[in-house]
Amino acid sequence: DSVLQHGAAIASKLDDPAVAVRHAALTALEKSPDAVLQHGAAIVSKLDDSAAVVRHAALKILGESSDAALQHSKEKSAVQNEHSPAIVRKLDDPEVIVREAAVTVLGKSSDSVL
């Protein structure tokens, strides 16, 4: 798959100075569960991004990795399991869209998250 093939190049844009580029990189990585697994630490690092839209996108991806785990293999939820304390911290984010996404991710499946 193209996203997985170019995952490293896409993931490198997670540190771009432009919010729109960081968000686009997350959106692209989201399309491949294998890319999410491969670049999980970089995605989780975006939970502390200065832009709420980027933090929200990172949480959304982590939630979807949980869905993929339920459909495919438990290994897909490894990203989420390893970083659940970072997700829990987003429950106190100053932006409502981020707090809402954190609640959604944590509510996906107790087996996948905690």
C-alpha positions in Angstrom: 0.0 0.0 0.0 1.2 3.5 -0.9 0.9 4.9 2.6 3.0 2.1 4.1 5.5 2.4 1.3 6.0 6.1 1.9 5.2 6.0 5.6 8.6 7.3 6.8 8.4 10.3 4.4 4.9 11.0 5.5 5.7 10.6 9.2 8.6 13.1 8.8 5.9 15.8 8.0 4.5 15.3 11.5 7.1 17.9 12.6 6.4 20.4 9.8 6.0 24.0 11.0 2.6 24.3 9.3 -0.4 22.9 11.2 -2.1 21.9 7.9 0.8 19.8 6.9 1.0 18.0 10.3 -2.7 17.3 10.1 -2.5 16.1 6.5 0.4 13.7 7.5 -1.8 12.2 10.2 -4.7 11.9 7.9 -2.5 10.1 5.4 -1.0 7.7 8.0 -4.5 6.9 9.2 -5.3 5.2 5.9 -3.0 2.3 6.7 -3.2 0.3 10.0 0.2 -1.0 9.3 1.6 2.5 9.0 -0.1 3.5 12.2 1.6 0.6 14.0 5.0 1.3 12.4 4.8 5.1 13.2 2.9 4.8 16.5 5.4 6.7 18.6 5.4 9.6 16.2 1.6 9.7 16.1 1.4 9.6 19.9 3.9 12.5 20.1 1.3 14.6 18.3 -1.0 14.3 21.4 1.1 17.2 22.7 1.0 19.3 19.5 0.3 23.0 19.9 -2.7 22.7 17.5 -5.9 21.2 18.8 -6.8 19.9 15.3 -3.6 17.9 15.3 -4.1 16.5 18.8 -7.6 15.5 17.8 -6.4 13.7 14.7 -3.8 11.8 16.6 -6.4 10.6 19.1 -8.8 9.7 16.3 -6.1 7.5 14.7 -5.4 5.8 18.0 -9.1 5.0 18.4 -9.2 3.6 14.9 -6.2 1.4 15.7 -8.3 -0.1 18.4 -11.1 -0.8 15.9 -8.5 -2.5 13.6 -7.3 -4.6 16.5 -10.8 -5.9 17.1 -11.2 -6.8 13.4 -7.7 -8.1 12.7 -5.2 -8.9 15.4 -4.5 -7.7 18.9 -1.1 -6.5 17.8 -2.7 -3.5 16.1 -3.8 -2.1 19.6 -0.2 -2.2 20.8 0.3 1.5 20.0 -2.8 2.3 22.1 -1.9 0.0 25.0 1.6 1.4 25.3 0.5 5.0 25.3 -2.8 4.9 27.2 -1.4 7.2 30.0 -0.9 9.8 27.3 -4.4 9.3 26.1 -5.8 9.6 29.6 -4.0 13.0 30.0 -5.9 14.3 27.1 -9.1 14.1 29.2 -7.9 17.4 30.7 -7.0 19.1 27.4 -8.1 22.7 27.2 -9.9 22.1 23.9 -13.3 20.3 24.0 -12.7 18.5 20.7 -9.6 16.9 22.1 -11.3 15.9 25.4 -14.2 14.4 23.5 -11.8 12.4 21.3 -10.0 11.1 24.4 -13.2 10.0 25.9 -14.2 8.2 22.6 -10.8 6.4 22.4 -10.9 5.3 26.0 -14.5 4.1 25.6 -13.7 1.9 22.5 -12.8 -1.2 24.3 -11.5 -1.8 27.8 -9.4 -4.8 26.5 -7.8 -2.6 23.8 -7.0 0.4 25.9 -6.2 -0.3 29.5 
